[in-house]
Amino acid sequence: MSSTPSLDELRREIDQIDDAIHDLLMRRTRIVEQVGHVKGIEGGINLRPAREAVILRRLMARHAGSFPPQVMVRMWREMISALTRLQGPFAIAVFAPEDRRGYWDIARDHFGSAVPMTAVNSPAAALRAVAEGNATVGIVPYPAEDDADPWWRFLVNADGRTPRVVARLPFCGRGNARGEDRDALAIGPIPHEPTGDDRTLLGIELGADLSRGRLKDALEANRLPPTSFCTWHSRDPQGPSVHLVEIADFVAPDDPRVAALIARLSDMPVRVITLGGYAVPLSFPQDGRKG
Ligand SMILES: C=C(O[C@@H]1C=C(C(=O)O)C=C[C@H]1O)C(=O)O
């Protein structure tokens, strides 16, 4: 005859489970340390947002039972960031002026409580912190068409040392983070890698006027489906206009579709630069997302 287990029995079982989880955590740490050695980047950047996204999507797909999935991924985020930090220097500069702390919460939810994080007062300062090596990753607002002085235009240059977009946050839902009405992008000197569900940001500098409709047609004709546009015009009336276009696909810097786009626009001075991109975040039904 089976009887209901006693409180003591249940708690003994919880203790055993905790030991098993803890043992696995320590084992995972040893493996990540080996990964760090294999990557072999002494003092380099070990963060791999694409690999992290794949891990979290896979776990989400197998998740079952009543444990809240957003809490499960949050636990993994804390672990993954701590383990990334074990492999080498890792620090975050977040656009979070005193009256706007929302991105701080979003960054902390993503990169965990142990990674050093500094608040800066402008997106440009976050970019500068990354460019000067004072931060591994900068957190800046997701671009909007009406940004007066858009930070993303500083990324539109071909210098291989220019930081690139590496993630969109929140990746794992907003939870109880303090409000920002926009998502954030993470910027860092990390290559854009495919995950199977990605967005890519293209910086397109045009030396002559071209309507957005024609630019859209040219992109679509080259199988680069645009999902959003922002445009910045230099103050010099003869100067170029620079478009930030988000593409609903993974586009590598040497993707032949980019070369074909440039060829198609060859009746004007044109420069197209891949500014990185991001793995499409997980979606949780209760979470309203705004770009
Ligand atoms: C272990 C690695 O390094 C980092 C830590 C990861 C992890 O804890 O799983 C995943 C990606 C990287 O950000 C890796 O590159 O695989």
The ligand as a MOL file (V3000), in Angstrom:
LIG
                    3D

  0  0  0     0  0            999 V3000
M  V30 BEGIN CTAB
M  V30 COUNTS 16 16 0 0 0
M  V30 BEGIN ATOM
M  V30 1 C 31.1580 27.8390 -23.2610 0
M  V30 2 C 31.2820 28.8350 -24.1630 0
M  V30 3 O 31.5360 30.1820 -23.7990 0
M  V30 4 C 30.4820 31.0510 -23.3740 0
M  V30 5 C 29.6320 30.3630 -22.3700 0
M  V30 6 C 28.5820 29.5660 -22.7990 0
M  V30 7 C 27.9470 28.5500 -21.8840 0
M  V30 8 O 28.0880 28.6710 -20.6650 0
M  V30 9 O 27.3300 27.5970 -22.4010 0
M  V30 10 C 28.1160 29.7030 -24.1140 0
M  V30 11 C 28.6420 30.5970 -24.9930 0
M  V30 12 C 29.7250 31.5310 -24.6010 0
M  V30 13 O 29.1770 32.8100 -24.3900 0
M  V30 14 C 31.1730 28.5530 -25.6120 0
M  V30 15 O 31.6360 29.3920 -26.4180 0
M  V30 16 O 30.6440 27.4900 -25.9800 0
M  V30 END ATOM
M  V30 BEGIN BOND
M  V30 1 2 1 2
M  V30 2 1 2 3
M  V30 3 1 2 14
M  V30 4 1 3 4
M  V30 5 1 4 5
M  V30 6 1 4 12
M  V30 7 2 5 6
M  V30 8 1 6 7
M  V30 9 1 6 10
M  V30 10 2 7 8
M  V30 11 1 7 9
M  V30 12 2 10 11
M  V30 13 1 11 12
M  V30 14 1 12 13
M  V30 15 2 14 15
M  V30 16 1 14 16
M  V30 END BOND
M  V30 END CTAB
M  END
